Amino acid sequence: MEVKLGIGLDGISFGVSQSSLIDMIGQPDKVDVDHDELPLLKYNELMCTFWMDESNRLHWIQSANPLLTLQNTKVIGMEVLDIVAKLALVLGYSHEFEDYGATESYSFSEHELEIQSEYGIVTDVCFGHYWKGDEPLYTNA
């Protein structure tokens, strides 16, 4: 499962409709809602949650899948500081850090990328589409 920054995950592109996403990967195990009452489609086997926007288009993915790769590197279960240092080199800028107590977040906001960790180990990778001003950039949708 390769994260394609700004584009999506493997063959799943940001901007795809909820019905098209379901056609591609099947019915979710659970449909939840975010704080704005927008759908979150949770897939247990994939260990992914797909966040839909107000136009019912995919705009954010959260994954804890151990097969997930980012910049051709396995990330889940790896030392977070090693992954963050590599990303800073590849992306050309440093991260923003937030400490939530039990979890920590390392964000590369220009690339709509967040690495979450617990106890120094990457637990989740969250990523979304790029923006042009206030308009979402959906490529290949």
DSSP file with accessible surface (Angstrom, degrees, kcal/mol):
  #  RESIDUE AA STRUCTURE BP1 BP2  ACC     N-H-->O    O-->H-N    N-H-->O    O-->H-N    TCO  KAPPA ALPHA  PHI   PSI    X-CA   Y-CA   Z-CA
    1    1 A M              0   0   48      0, 0.0    68,-3.0     0, 0.0     2,-0.5   0.000 360.0 360.0 360.0 107.0    0.0    0.0    0.0
    2    2 A E  E     -a   69   0A  45     66,-0.2     8,-2.3    68,-0.0     2,-0.4  -0.836 360.0-137.0-101.7 124.8    1.8    3.1   -1.2
    3    3 A V  E     -aB  70   9A   3     66,-2.9     2,-0.7    -2,-0.5    68,-0.5  -0.643  14.5-161.5 -72.6 127.3    0.9    6.6   -0.1
    4    4 A K  E >>  - B   0   8A  87      4,-3.1     4,-2.7    -2,-0.4     3,-2.5  -0.914  24.1-127.4-113.4  98.4    0.9    8.9   -3.1
    5    5 A L  T 34 S+     0   0   24     -2,-0.7   124,-0.1     1,-0.3   107,-0.1  -0.190  87.9   0.2 -53.2 128.4    1.2   12.4   -1.5
    6    6 A G  B 34 S+e  129   0B   4    122,-0.8   124,-0.6   105,-0.3   133,-0.4   0.288 131.2  63.5  78.2 -10.7   -1.5   14.7   -2.8
    7    7 A I  T <4 S-     0   0   62     -3,-2.5     7,-3.1     1,-0.3     2,-0.3   0.791  98.8-110.5-111.7 -49.6   -3.0   11.9   -5.0
    8    8 A G  E  <  -BC   4  13A   0     -4,-2.7    -4,-3.1     5,-0.3     2,-0.4  -0.997  43.4 -44.2 153.6-146.1   -4.2    9.0   -2.8
    9    9 A L  E >  S-BC   3  12A   3      3,-2.2     3,-3.0    -2,-0.3    -6,-0.2  -0.986  90.8 -52.6-132.8 117.2   -3.4    5.5   -1.8
   10   10 A D  T 3  S-     0   0   72     -8,-2.3    -6,-0.0    -2,-0.4     0, 0.0  -0.297 126.9 -13.2  50.2-121.1   -2.5    2.9   -4.5
   11   11 A G  T 3  S+     0   0   63     -3,-0.1     2,-0.7     2,-0.1    -1,-0.3   0.320 115.1 100.5 -92.0   9.6   -5.3    3.1   -7.0
   12   12 A I  E <   -C    9   0A  17     -3,-3.0    -3,-2.2   129,-0.0     2,-0.3  -0.855  59.1-161.7 -99.5 115.3   -7.6    5.2   -4.8
   13   13 A S  E >   -C    8   0A  19     -2,-0.7     3,-1.6    -5,-0.2    -5,-0.3  -0.753  23.3-107.9-101.1 143.4   -7.5    8.9   -5.7
   14   14 A F  T 3  S+     0   0    0     -7,-3.1    45,-0.2    -2,-0.3     3,-0.1  -0.359 105.2  39.8 -60.4 142.6   -8.6   11.8   -3.7
   15   15 A G  T 3  S+     0   0    4     43,-2.6    -1,-0.2     1,-0.4    44,-0.1   0.205  79.4 135.7  98.8 -12.9  -11.8   13.3   -5.0
   16   16 A V    <   -     0   0   18     -3,-1.6    42,-2.8    41,-0.1    -1,-0.4  -0.353  59.9-108.8 -66.7 145.6  -13.4   10.0   -5.8
   17   17 A S  B  >  -F   57   0C  39     40,-0.2     4,-2.5     1,-0.1    40,-0.2  -0.331  22.4-113.1 -72.8 160.0  -17.1    9.8   -4.8
   18   18 A Q  H  > S+     0   0   39     38,-1.5     4,-2.4     1,-0.2     5,-0.2   0.920 118.2  50.7 -59.4 -43.2  -18.2    7.7   -1.8
   19   19 A S  H  > S+     0   0   75      1,-0.2     4,-2.3     2,-0.2    -1,-0.2   0.902 110.7  48.8 -65.6 -37.4  -20.2    5.4   -4.1
   20   20 A S  H  > S+     0   0   47      2,-0.2     4,-1.9     1,-0.2    -1,-0.2   0.899 109.8  52.2 -67.7 -39.0  -17.1    4.9   -6.4
   21   21 A L  H  X S+     0   0    0     -4,-2.5     4,-2.5     2,-0.2     5,-0.3   0.940 110.5  47.7 -60.3 -44.7  -14.9    4.2   -3.4
   22   22 A I  H  X S+     0   0   25     -4,-2.4     4,-2.6     1,-0.2    -2,-0.2   0.897 109.0  54.1 -65.2 -38.2  -17.4    1.5   -2.3
   23   23 A D  H  < S+     0   0  137     -4,-2.3    -1,-0.2    -5,-0.2    -2,-0.2   0.884 113.0  45.0 -60.3 -37.1  -17.5    0.1   -5.8
   24   24 A M  H  < S+     0   0   91     -4,-1.9    -2,-0.2    -5,-0.1    -1,-0.2   0.911 132.6  13.0 -74.1 -44.3  -13.7   -0.2   -5.7
   25   25 A I  H  < S-     0   0   52     -4,-2.5    -3,-0.2     1,-0.3    -2,-0.2   0.406 104.0-115.8-122.0   2.5  -13.1   -1.7   -2.3
   26   26 A G     <  -     0   0   32     -4,-2.6    -1,-0.3    -5,-0.3    -2,-0.1  -0.260  54.6 -27.3  93.0 178.4  -16.5   -2.9   -1.0
   27   27 A Q        -     0   0  149      1,-0.1     2,-0.0    -4,-0.1    14,-0.0  -0.436  69.0-113.9 -68.7 139.6  -18.8   -1.9    1.8
   28   28 A P        -     0   0   19      0, 0.0    15,-0.2     0, 0.0     3,-0.1  -0.345  12.4-129.1 -69.9 156.2  -17.1   -0.4    4.9
   29   29 A D  S    S+     0   0   97     13,-2.0     2,-0.3     1,-0.3    14,-0.2   0.777  93.0   7.6 -72.9 -27.3  -17.1   -2.3    8.1
   30   30 A K  E     -G   42   0D 113     12,-1.5    12,-3.0     2,-0.0     2,-0.5  -0.981  61.2-151.8-154.9 140.6  -18.4    0.8    9.9
   31   31 A V  E     +G   41   0D  83     -2,-0.3    10,-0.2    10,-0.2     2,-0.2  -0.983  28.2 166.2-114.6 121.6  -19.6    4.3    8.8
   32   32 A D  E     -G   40   0D  57      8,-2.7     8,-2.4    -2,-0.5     2,-0.3  -0.556  27.1-123.6-117.4-176.2  -19.0    6.9   11.4
   33   33 A V  E     -G   39   0D  63      6,-0.2     2,-0.1    -2,-0.2    18,-0.0  -0.972  13.6-132.8-132.9 151.5  -19.1   10.7   11.2
   34   34 A D    >   -     0   0   18      4,-2.2     3,-2.3    -2,-0.3     6,-0.1  -0.213  48.9 -78.9 -87.0-171.7  -16.6   13.4   12.1
   35   35 A H  T 3  S+     0   0  158      1,-0.3    -1,-0.0     2,-0.1    -2,-0.0   0.704 134.4  52.3 -65.7 -17.4  -17.2   16.6   14.1
   36   36 A D  T 3  S-     0   0  100      2,-0.1    -1,-0.3     3,-0.0     0, 0.0   0.260 119.9-109.9 -97.4   9.9  -18.9   18.2   11.1
   37   37 A E  S <  S+     0   0  142     -3,-2.3    -2,-0.1     1,-0.2     0, 0.0   0.740  71.3 144.9  66.9  25.6  -21.2   15.1   10.6
   38   38 A L        -     0   0   29      1,-0.1    -4,-2.2    14,-0.0    -1,-0.2  -0.723  56.0 -91.9 -94.0 148.2  -19.3   14.1    7.4
   39   39 A P  E     -G   33   0D  29      0, 0.0    13,-2.5     0, 0.0     2,-0.5  -0.256  31.5-166.8 -67.6 140.3  -18.9   10.4    6.7
   40   40 A L  E     -GH  32  51D  13     -8,-2.4    -8,-2.7    11,-0.2     2,-0.7  -0.994  11.0-154.6-120.3 117.5  -15.9    8.3    7.8
   41   41 A L  E     -GH  31  50D   0      9,-2.9     9,-2.8    -2,-0.5     2,-0.5  -0.863  10.6-160.7 -99.5 115.8  -15.7    4.9    6.1
   42   42 A K  E     -GH  30  49D  61    -12,-3.0   -13,-2.0    -2,-0.7   -12,-1.5  -0.852   8.9-170.0-104.4 129.6  -13.8    2.4    8.2
   43   43 A Y  E  >> - H   0  48D  12      5,-2.9     5,-1.7    -2,-0.5     4,-1.2  -0.955   4.6-166.8-120.1 108.9  -12.3   -0.7    6.7
   44   44 A N  T  45S+     0   0  112     -2,-0.5     3,-0.3     2,-0.2    -1,-0.2   0.922  86.9  48.5 -62.5 -48.6  -11.0   -3.2    9.3
   45   45 A E  T  45S+     0   0  183      1,-0.3    -1,-0.2     2,-0.1    -2,-0.0   0.898 117.8  41.4 -63.5 -39.0   -9.0   -5.5    6.9
   46   46 A L  T  45S-     0   0   52      2,-0.2    -1,-0.3    19,-0.1    19,-0.2   0.671 100.5-137.7 -77.9 -18.6   -7.3   -2.5    5.2
   47   47 A M  T  <5 +     0   0   90     -4,-1.2    17,-2.6    -3,-0.3    18,-0.6   0.914  62.3 125.7  57.0  44.2   -6.8   -0.8    8.6
   48   48 A C  E   < -HI  43  63D   2     -5,-1.7    -5,-2.9    15,-0.2     2,-0.4  -0.973  50.9-155.9-133.4 148.0   -7.9    2.5    6.9
   49   49 A T  E     -HI  42  62D  23     13,-2.7    13,-2.5    -2,-0.3     2,-0.5  -0.993  12.9-154.2-121.5 131.3  -10.4    5.2    7.4
   50   50 A F  E     -HI  41  61D   0     -9,-2.8    -9,-2.9    -2,-0.4     2,-0.5  -0.932   8.0-151.3-109.3 121.9  -11.6    7.2    4.4
   51   51 A W  E     -HI  40  60D  56      9,-3.0     8,-2.8    -2,-0.5     9,-1.3  -0.820   7.9-153.9 -98.2 126.5  -12.9   10.7    5.2
   52   52 A M  E     - I   0  58D   0    -13,-2.5     6,-0.2    -2,-0.5     2,-0.1  -0.692   9.6-136.8 -98.3 150.2  -15.4   12.2    2.8
   53   53 A D    >   -     0   0   11      4,-2.4     3,-2.1    -2,-0.3    -1,-0.1  -0.272  39.5 -83.5 -95.0-173.2  -15.9   16.0    2.3
   54   54 A E  T 3  S+     0   0  150      1,-0.3    -1,-0.0     2,-0.1    -2,-0.0   0.696 131.1  55.0 -68.6 -15.9  -19.1   18.0    2.1
   55   55 A S  T 3  S-     0   0   82      2,-0.2    -1,-0.3   -38,-0.0     3,-0.1   0.266 120.6-110.5 -94.3   9.3  -19.3   17.2   -1.6
   56   56 A N  S <  S+     0   0   68     -3,-2.1   -38,-1.5     1,-0.2     2,-0.4   0.848  76.4 133.4  63.5  37.4  -19.2   13.5   -0.7
   57   57 A R  B     -F   17   0C  89    -40,-0.2    -4,-2.4   -39,-0.1    -1,-0.2  -0.924  65.8-100.0-118.2 146.2  -15.7   13.2   -2.2
   58   58 A L  E     +I   52   0D   0    -42,-2.8   -43,-2.6    -2,-0.4    -6,-0.2  -0.411  51.1 154.0 -65.5 126.7  -12.6   11.5   -0.6
   59   59 A H  E     +     0   0D  42     -8,-2.8    70,-1.2     1,-0.4     2,-0.3   0.517  57.5  29.2-132.2  -8.6  -10.3   14.1    0.9
   60   60 A W  E     -IJ  51 128D  44     -9,-1.3    -9,-3.0    68,-0.2     2,-0.4  -0.993  55.1-163.5-155.8 141.9   -8.4   12.4    3.8
   61   61 A I  E     -IJ  50 127D   0     66,-2.8    66,-2.4    -2,-0.3     2,-0.4  -0.995   0.6-167.3-129.3 137.3   -7.1    8.9    4.6
   62   62 A Q  E     -IJ  49 126D  47    -13,-2.5   -13,-2.7    -2,-0.4     2,-0.4  -0.993  16.3-179.4-121.2 129.9   -5.9    7.6    7.9
   63   63 A S  E     +IJ  48 125D   0     62,-2.6    62,-2.4    -2,-0.4   -15,-0.2  -0.994  31.4 172.8-136.9 139.5   -4.1    4.2    7.9
   64   64 A A        +     0   0   25    -17,-2.6   -16,-0.1    -2,-0.4   -17,-0.1   0.063  40.9 139.5-119.2  16.5   -2.5    2.0   10.5
   65   65 A N    >   -     0   0   13    -18,-0.6     3,-2.1   -19,-0.2    11,-0.3  -0.470  51.6-143.7 -69.0 124.6   -1.8   -0.8    8.0
   66   66 A P  T 3  S+     0   0   64      0, 0.0    -1,-0.2     0, 0.0     9,-0.1   0.679  99.4  60.3 -64.7 -13.5    1.6   -2.4    8.6
   67   67 A L  T 3  S+     0   0  127      7,-0.1    -2,-0.1     8,-0.1     2,-0.1   0.497  78.5 121.6 -89.0  -3.3    2.1   -2.8    4.8
   68   68 A L    <   -     0   0    0     -3,-2.1     7,-1.4   -66,-0.1     8,-0.5  -0.342  43.4-167.6 -64.1 134.4    1.8    1.0    4.2
   69   69 A T  E     -aD   2  74A  36    -68,-3.0   -66,-2.9     5,-0.2     2,-0.4  -0.946  10.7-169.3-124.0 150.4    4.8    2.6    2.6
   70   70 A L  E >  S-aD   3  73A   3      3,-2.6     3,-1.1    -2,-0.4   -66,-0.1  -0.991  81.0  -5.6-139.2 122.8    5.7    6.3    2.2
   71   71 A Q  T 3  S-     0   0   66    -68,-0.5    -1,-0.1    -2,-0.4     3,-0.1   0.918 132.2 -58.0  55.1  41.8    8.5    7.4   -0.1
   72   72 A N  T 3  S+     0   0  144    -69,-0.2     2,-0.4     1,-0.2    -1,-0.3   0.714 116.6 115.1  61.8  25.6    9.2    3.7   -0.6
   73   73 A T  E <  S-D   70   0A  31     -3,-1.1    -3,-2.6    10,-0.0    -1,-0.2  -0.988  70.2-121.7-128.1 132.2    9.7    3.2    3.1
   74   74 A K  E     +D   69   0A 108     -2,-0.4    -5,-0.2    -5,-0.2    -7,-0.1  -0.474  35.5 172.7 -63.9 137.7    7.7    1.1    5.5
   75   75 A V    >   +     0   0    1     -7,-1.4     3,-2.0    -2,-0.2    47,-0.3   0.752  41.4  91.7-121.1 -40.3    6.4    3.4    8.3
   76   76 A I  T 3  S+     0   0   18     -8,-0.5    47,-0.2   -11,-0.3     3,-0.1  -0.420 102.2  13.4 -65.8 129.0    3.9    1.7   10.6
   77   77 A G  T 3  S+     0   0   44     45,-2.8    -1,-0.3     1,-0.3     2,-0.2   0.414 102.9 119.7  87.2  -0.6    5.8    0.2   13.6
   78   78 A M  S <  S-     0   0   77     -3,-2.0    44,-2.7    44,-0.1     2,-0.3  -0.506  79.6 -81.5 -94.0 164.6    9.0    2.1   12.8
   79   79 A E  B  >  -K  121   0D 105     42,-0.2     4,-1.9    -2,-0.2     3,-0.4  -0.492  39.1-144.6 -64.0 122.6   10.9    4.6   15.0
   80   80 A V  H  > S+     0   0    2     40,-2.6     4,-3.0    -2,-0.3     5,-0.3   0.880  95.3  54.3 -63.1 -40.2    9.0    7.9   14.5
   81   81 A L  H  > S+     0   0  111     39,-0.4     4,-2.1     1,-0.2    -1,-0.2   0.867 108.0  50.9 -66.0 -31.8   12.1   10.1   14.7
   82   82 A D  H  > S+     0   0  113     -3,-0.4     4,-2.1     2,-0.2    -1,-0.2   0.934 113.6  44.6 -66.3 -44.7   13.8    8.1   12.0
   83   83 A I  H  X S+     0   0   12     -4,-1.9     4,-2.7     2,-0.2    -2,-0.2   0.935 114.0  48.9 -66.2 -44.8   10.8    8.4    9.7
   84   84 A V  H  X S+     0   0    4     -4,-3.0     4,-2.4     1,-0.2    -1,-0.2   0.905 110.6  50.8 -64.3 -40.1   10.3   12.1   10.4
   85   85 A A  H  X S+     0   0   57     -4,-2.1     4,-1.8    -5,-0.3    -1,-0.2   0.923 111.4  48.0 -63.9 -42.3   14.0   12.8    9.8
   86   86 A K  H  X S+     0   0   84     -4,-2.1     4,-2.5     1,-0.2    -2,-0.2   0.931 111.9  49.6 -64.3 -43.0   13.9   11.0    6.4
   87   87 A L  H  X S+     0   0    5     -4,-2.7     4,-3.4     1,-0.2     5,-0.4   0.895 106.6  55.5 -63.7 -39.0   10.7   12.8    5.4
   88   88 A A  H  X>S+     0   0   25     -4,-2.4     4,-1.4     1,-0.2     5,-0.6   0.906 111.1  45.4 -60.5 -39.5   12.3   16.2    6.3
   89   89 A L  H  <5S+     0   0  152     -4,-1.8    -2,-0.2     2,-0.2    -1,-0.2   0.939 117.7  42.3 -67.6 -47.5   15.2   15.4    4.0
   90   90 A V  H  <5S+     0   0   72     -4,-2.5    -2,-0.2     1,-0.2    -3,-0.2   0.909 121.0  40.2 -67.6 -43.2   13.0   14.2    1.1
   91   91 A L  H  <5S-     0   0   27     -4,-3.4    -1,-0.2     2,-0.2    -2,-0.2   0.664 105.3-127.0 -83.6 -18.9   10.3   16.9    1.4
   92   92 A G  T  <5S+     0   0   64     -4,-1.4     2,-0.3    -5,-0.4    -3,-0.2   0.644  75.6  68.4  86.5  13.7   12.8   19.7    2.1
   93   93 A Y  S   <S-     0   0   44     -5,-0.6    -2,-0.2    -6,-0.3    -1,-0.2  -0.986  78.3-101.9-157.3 162.2   11.4   21.1    5.2
   94   94 A S        -     0   0   81     -2,-0.3     2,-0.1     1,-0.1    -9,-0.0  -0.336  37.1-109.5 -85.5 167.8   10.9   20.3    8.9
   95   95 A H        -     0   0   56     13,-0.1     2,-0.4    -2,-0.1    13,-0.2  -0.391  17.7-119.5 -91.1 166.3    7.7   19.1   10.6
   96   96 A E  E     -L  107   0D 105     11,-2.6    11,-2.9    -2,-0.1     2,-0.4  -0.887  32.5-146.4-101.8 140.3    5.4   20.8   13.1
   97   97 A F  E     +L  106   0D  98     -2,-0.4     2,-0.4     9,-0.2     9,-0.2  -0.908  18.9 178.8-116.7 136.5    5.1   18.9   16.4
   98   98 A E  E     -L  105   0D  91      7,-2.3     7,-2.9    -2,-0.4     2,-0.6  -0.999  15.0-152.0-133.8 135.4    2.1   18.5   18.7
   99   99 A D  E     +L  104   0D  98     -2,-0.4     5,-0.2     5,-0.2     3,-0.1  -0.926  15.3 175.8-109.1 117.7    2.0   16.5   21.9
  100  100 A Y        -     0   0  129      3,-2.8     2,-1.3    -2,-0.6     3,-0.2   0.102  50.0-111.9-104.7  17.7   -1.4   15.0   22.9
  101  101 A G  S    S+     0   0   60      1,-0.2    -1,-0.1     2,-0.2     0, 0.0  -0.703 108.4  30.5  90.2 -90.9   -0.1   13.1   25.9
  102  102 A A  S    S+     0   0   69     -2,-1.3    17,-0.4    -3,-0.1     2,-0.3   0.798 129.3  36.7 -73.4 -28.6   -0.5    9.5   24.9
  103  103 A T        -     0   0   43     -3,-0.2    -3,-2.8    15,-0.1     2,-0.3  -0.872  67.7-153.3-123.9 159.1    0.0   10.3   21.2
  104  104 A E  E     -LM  99 117D  49     13,-2.3    13,-2.3    -2,-0.3     2,-0.4  -0.944   7.9-149.4-128.3 151.6    2.3   12.7   19.3
  105  105 A S  E     -LM  98 116D   1     -7,-2.9    -7,-2.3    -2,-0.3     2,-0.5  -0.982   8.0-169.4-128.2 133.2    1.8   14.2   15.9
  106  106 A Y  E     -LM  97 115D  13      9,-2.6     9,-2.9    -2,-0.4     2,-0.4  -0.975  19.6-166.3-119.7 111.9    4.4   15.2   13.3
  107  107 A S  E     -LM  96 114D  20    -11,-2.9   -11,-2.6    -2,-0.5     2,-0.6  -0.857  26.6-170.4-110.7 137.9    2.8   17.3   10.5
  108  108 A F  E > > - M   0 113D   0      5,-3.0     3,-1.6    -2,-0.4     5,-1.5  -0.835  19.3-178.0-114.9  81.7    4.2   18.2    7.1
  109  109 A S  G > 5S+     0   0   55     -2,-0.6     3,-1.6     1,-0.3    -1,-0.1   0.796  72.8  62.8 -62.0 -32.9    1.4   20.7    6.3
  110  110 A E  G 3 5S+     0   0  139      1,-0.3    -1,-0.3    -3,-0.1    -2,-0.0   0.773 113.4  38.0 -62.9 -22.8    2.6   21.6    2.8
  111  111 A H  G < 5S-     0   0   44     -3,-1.6  -105,-0.3     2,-0.2    17,-0.3   0.208 110.8-119.8-110.6  13.0    2.1   18.0    1.8
  112  112 A E  T < 5 +     0   0   58     -3,-1.6    16,-1.9     1,-0.2     2,-0.4   0.916  67.5 141.8  48.7  51.0   -1.1   17.4    3.8
  113  113 A L  E   < -MN 108 127D   3     -5,-1.5    -5,-3.0    14,-0.2     2,-0.4  -0.976  30.8-179.6-130.7 133.8    0.7   14.7    5.8
  114  114 A E  E     -MN 107 126D  34     12,-3.0    12,-3.0    -2,-0.4     2,-0.5  -0.999  10.9-160.1-134.0 131.6    0.6   13.7    9.4
  115  115 A I  E     -MN 106 125D   0     -9,-2.9    -9,-2.6    -2,-0.4     2,-0.4  -0.953  13.6-161.7-109.1 124.7    2.6   11.0   11.2
  116  116 A Q  E     +MN 105 124D  41      8,-2.9     7,-2.7    -2,-0.5     8,-1.5  -0.854  12.1 179.1-108.4 145.1    1.1    9.9   14.5
  117  117 A S  E     -MN 104 122D   0    -13,-2.3   -13,-2.3    -2,-0.4     2,-0.4  -0.956  21.7-160.6-142.6 159.4    3.0    7.9   17.1
  118  118 A E  E >  S- N   0 121D  72      3,-2.1     3,-2.2    -2,-0.3   -15,-0.1  -0.990  84.6  -3.5-135.6 135.9    2.8    6.4   20.6
  119  119 A Y  T 3  S-     0   0  207    -17,-0.4     3,-0.1    -2,-0.4   -16,-0.1   0.818 130.9 -57.0  53.5  33.0    5.9    5.5   22.7
  120  120 A G  T 3  S+     0   0   22      1,-0.2   -40,-2.6   -41,-0.1     2,-0.4   0.517 114.7 111.9  81.3   5.9    8.2    6.7   19.8
  121  121 A I  E <  S-KN  79 118D  55     -3,-2.2    -3,-2.1   -42,-0.2     2,-0.2  -0.925  73.7-112.0-116.9 134.9    6.7    4.2   17.3
  122  122 A V  E     + N   0 117D   2    -44,-2.7   -45,-2.8    -2,-0.4    -5,-0.3  -0.457  39.4 166.7 -64.9 126.5    4.6    5.2   14.2
  123  123 A T  E     +     0   0D  35     -7,-2.7     2,-0.3     1,-0.4    -6,-0.2   0.682  60.9  14.9-109.7 -32.1    1.0    4.1   14.7
  124  124 A D  E     - N   0 116D  30     -8,-1.5    -8,-2.9   -49,-0.1     2,-0.4  -0.994  52.4-153.8-146.7 149.7   -0.9    6.0   11.9
  125  125 A V  E     -JN  63 115D   0    -62,-2.4   -62,-2.6    -2,-0.3     2,-0.4  -0.998  16.9-171.0-123.4 128.2   -0.2    7.9    8.8
  126  126 A C  E     +JN  62 114D   1    -12,-3.0   -12,-3.0    -2,-0.4     2,-0.3  -0.964  13.0 162.6-120.0 137.7   -2.8   10.5    7.8
  127  127 A F  E     -JN  61 113D   0    -66,-2.4   -66,-2.8    -2,-0.4     2,-0.2  -0.993  10.6-177.0-156.4 153.3   -2.8   12.3    4.4
  128  128 A G  E     -J   60   0D   0    -16,-1.9  -122,-0.8   -17,-0.3   -68,-0.2  -0.805  34.7 -70.5-141.8-176.6   -5.0   14.3    2.1
  129  129 A H  B     -e    6   0B   3    -70,-1.2  -122,-0.1    -2,-0.2     9,-0.1  -0.258  51.7-106.0 -74.3 164.1   -5.3   16.1   -1.2
  130  130 A Y  E     -O  137   0E  65      7,-0.7     7,-3.0  -124,-0.6     2,-0.3  -0.412  30.9-135.8 -85.5 169.2   -3.4   19.3   -2.0
  131  131 A W  E     -O  136   0E 115      5,-0.2     2,-0.5    -2,-0.1     3,-0.1  -0.916  13.9-157.3-126.5 151.0   -5.0   22.7   -2.2
  132  132 A K  E >  S-O  135   0E 156      3,-2.9     3,-2.0    -2,-0.3     2,-0.3  -0.922  78.9 -54.4-123.6  98.5   -4.9   25.7   -4.5
  133  133 A G  T 3  S-     0   0   67     -2,-0.5     0, 0.0     1,-0.3     0, 0.0  -0.534 120.8 -22.4  66.2-123.5   -6.0   28.5   -2.3
  134  134 A D  T 3  S+     0   0  149     -2,-0.3    -1,-0.3    -3,-0.1     0, 0.0   0.399 120.5  96.2 -95.6   0.6   -9.4   27.4   -0.9
  135  135 A E  E <  S-O  132   0E 133     -3,-2.0    -3,-2.9     1,-0.0     2,-0.1  -0.793  75.0-124.9 -98.0 130.3  -10.0   25.0   -3.7
  136  136 A P  E     -O  131   0E  40      0, 0.0     2,-0.8     0, 0.0    -5,-0.2  -0.450  15.8-138.3 -69.0 141.0   -9.2   21.2   -3.4
  137  137 A L  E     -O  130   0E  72     -7,-3.0     2,-0.7    -2,-0.1    -7,-0.7  -0.902  22.7-175.9-100.3 105.9   -6.9   19.8   -6.0
  138  138 A Y        -     0   0   37     -2,-0.8     3,-0.4    -9,-0.1     2,-0.4  -0.903   5.9-166.4-104.4 108.9   -8.3   16.4   -7.0
  139  139 A T        +     0   0   58     -2,-0.7  -125,-0.1  -133,-0.4    -2,-0.0  -0.753  68.6   0.0 -95.4 140.7   -6.0   14.7   -9.4
  140  140 A N              0   0  129     -2,-0.4    -1,-0.2     1,-0.2  -127,-0.2   0.702 360.0 360.0  62.1  21.0   -7.2   11.6  -11.3
  141  141 A A              0   0   72     -3,-0.4    -1,-0.2  -129,-0.1  -126,-0.1  -0.532 360.0 360.0 -84.8 360.0  -10.6   11.6   -9.7
